[in-house]
């Protein structure tokens, strides 16, 4: 194992910081070799040739900046394991803050919840798991994403209603019911922000789930707020994850759509990231 760990360090050192490389070693050894982190201290485990090849192949993919979550095919979010493919975004740690807001608001009362743009299902599944008396529906425009999300729901032992639909189109709206809560982490990165993004995001994650036009960065928020006016129950709440640059604009948008009790919250980095509004 010593030689394999040395190879990983040497191969990745031109591209990653030491802390990142240590994390990669833990992930690769645990998921591809079955060696938990505490056993890495002794470096006594022997690796067979098949395992060495898997780790070498994975290291080469890391050297091309492919996210390790896609390489091993899974990640952790809100205490749950989610399978991943390149058809879905990798759940971000800050999105857990959005989930916790909803859990806090509905932990004492059953709710009907709609997750728009579910992707891997991380928000919907986390909510269904933590709010077992609530009924969760999740929608996405991508068939491939819904396949992943359904697998994740089965793996995490939750029941969710899945809908294939384009939220920007009126044709699918009759599929919706009325909800106490609508939540969405929609595409919000502007095209002109690409230059500041890392290769592992630009080259591997689905752009359909990331980007919005420069001339209409609030496209999905405006549409979902409009849909929310029709399908939220009276007193129901809308929850968004947002682009940090548009906190004020989001407040104005929601006020224009006649929402009230609007609350803008920051993530753990102190950036405007979440917004809640009541109908």
N, C-alpha and C positions, 0 to 999 in steps of 0.2 A: 504493500500500500504506500510505503514511503516514496517510491519512485513515481507512482501515479499522482500523488499530491504535489510532488516537485514539478512534474510535467504541467499540471494545471497552473501552478504559480508562474512558471516560466512562460507558458503560452499566453496567459491573460495579463501579465504585468504591464505590457505596453498600452493596454486599453482600459484597465480598471484600477481603482484604488485598492490598497491592501485590505481594507475592511470589506469591500465588496467581494474580493476574491475569497476571503475566509468564509463569507456567507455562501458563495457558490460551492465551495468545497463541502460544506455541511449539507447543502441541498442535494448535491450529486451523490455523495456517499450514502446519505440516508435513503434517497429515493431509488437510486440505481443499484446500490450495493447492499442495502439493508443494514447499514452501519449507523447507529444513532450517534449524535454529537459527542456524548460523554465518552464513547469508545475511541474517538479520534485522538484523544490525549495520548493514549499509549501507542497508537500506530502499530498494533500487533496483528491486525486482521490481514489475512491473505486474500487477494482478489484473483478469481479465475480469469482466463483469457477472454471469455465472453463479456464479463463485467468490465474488464479493462477497455474493451472495444467500445462498449456503450458509453463509458465515461469519456473516452477520447473523442468519440463522435459528438457528444454533447459539448465538450470543451471547444471543439472547432466551431460549432454553431454559436457559442457564446462569443468567440473571437470575431464573428460576423455580426455581433450586436443583437442577435435574436434573444428576446426575453426568456429568462430561465423558466418562467411560468408556462410558456408554450412548449419548451423543450421537455419538461417533465410532465406537462399536461394537466397541471392542477395548481391551485393556490388556496390560501386560507383567507377567510373574510368573516368578521363578526363571530368568530369561534366555530365556523363551519368550513368544510372542505368543498371546493368547487372544481369540477373538471373544466378544462379550457381547451379551445382550439382557436386558430387564427380567425374564426368567424365572429368572435366576441371580444370585446375589450377586457383587459385585465382589471379586475376590481381594484380601485385605489383605496388606501387606508382612510383617507379623509371622508370618503363616502359613508363610512361607518357612522360618522356624525349625523348624517341625514337619517339613517335608520334609527339611531338612538332617539332623535327628536320625536319620531312617530311612535316608537315604543313607549316613551314617557307619556305622550298625550293619550294613548289608547290602552294602556296596560290595565285599566280598571273597567273598561267597557268594550264589549265586542264591536267590531267595526267591519264595514265593507270597504275594501281597499283596492285601488286600481294603480298598477305600476306601468307606466308608459315608456316604451323603449327598454325592455327588461334585459336584453343581452344575455348574459350567462344566468340570469335569474337571481343574482346575488341579493338585490334589495328585496324582491318579492319573497324569496325563500327564507331569508333572515327574518322578515316580518311574520311570515306564516309560522315559523318555528317559535318565535318569542311571543306571539299573540295567537295561541292555538284556538281561541274562541272566535277569532276574526275570519272573514272569508276574503281571500286574496285572488284577484284576477290580474294577469300580466299579458301585455301585448308587445309585439315587435313586428317590424316590416320584413325581417329576415327569417326565412324558413330554417336556414342552417343554425341561426342563433337559437331558435325555439327548440331544435333538436337537442342542443347542448343544455338548455335550461330545463327541459323535461327530464333529461338524465340526472341533472343535479337535484331536482325535486325528489325524484325516486331515491337517490342516494341519501338525501337528508330526511326522508320519511315525512314529507309534507304534501298536502293536496292543494293544487292550484288550478284555476281555470286559465287555459292558454288561448290566446286569440292571435291569428296572423292578420295584421292590418297595417295600413299606412295612415298614421294619425293626421297627416296633412290632407287626406282625401275624405270627402263626405260620404263616399260609397259604403265605407265600413262602419260608420257611426251607429247604424241600427243594431249592431252587435253589442253595444254597450248598455249597461243598466244604470242605476243610480248608486252613488258611493258616498261614504262618510269621509273618505280620504283619497286624494289623487296625488301620486308622487311620480316624479320624473327626474332623471339625470340625463337630459337630452344632449345631442351634439351642441357644443358651444365654443369650440376653438375656431377663430377666424382664419381664413386662408392665409392672410398676411402674417400670421403668427408661426407659420411653419418653420421659418429660418431659425427660430429660437428653440425648436424642439429637438429632442434627442433622436438619433438614428433608430434606436430600438423601438421607438413609438412610430415614427414616420414609415419605416420600411416594413413593419410587421403587423401593426394593429389595424383593424378595419377602418378605413377613412370615412366610410358611410356613417360610422358611429361617433366620429370625432369632429368633423368640420362643418362650418356654416359659411355662407357667402359674406364677404367683407361688407357688402352694402345692406345686409339684413341679418345682423348677428343674433337678434332676438326672435328669429323666425319661429322656432319651435315653442318658445315660451309664450309668444302671443297666441299661437294656435291652441296650445294646451290650456291656456287661461280661458280662451273662448269656448273650448270644449267643456272646461270645468264649469262654466256658467250653466251649461245645459244638463250636465250629468252629476254634479255635486248636489247632495241633499242640502236643504237649508241649514246653515250653520256648519256645513262641511268645510274641510280645509285642504288647501293646495300646498304641496311641499316641492321645492326645487333645489337641485344643486346648480350653481351658476358660475359663470365666468367672473373672476374677481374684479374685472374692469367695469362691470355693469351693474353694480349694486344699486346706485341711484336710479338708473334707467329702469331697472326691474321694479322698483317701488312705484315709479311713475306709471309703468305699464299696468301693474295690478290695480292701482287706483283708478286708472282710466277704464278698466274692465269691471269696476264697481266692487272690488274686493276690499275688505277692511281688516283691522287688527293685523296689519302687515309687520312682520318681524324679520329683520336682516341679521344673520348670525355669521360669526367668523369660524374658520377651521382652526386646527391646532397650530397653524403657522401665523395666525392672526389676520388672515386674508378673508375678505367677504366671500362666503362660499355657499351659504344656505339661505333660503327665504321661505317664509310661511305666510299664508294669507287665508282669511276666512271669508266665506260667501255669506 
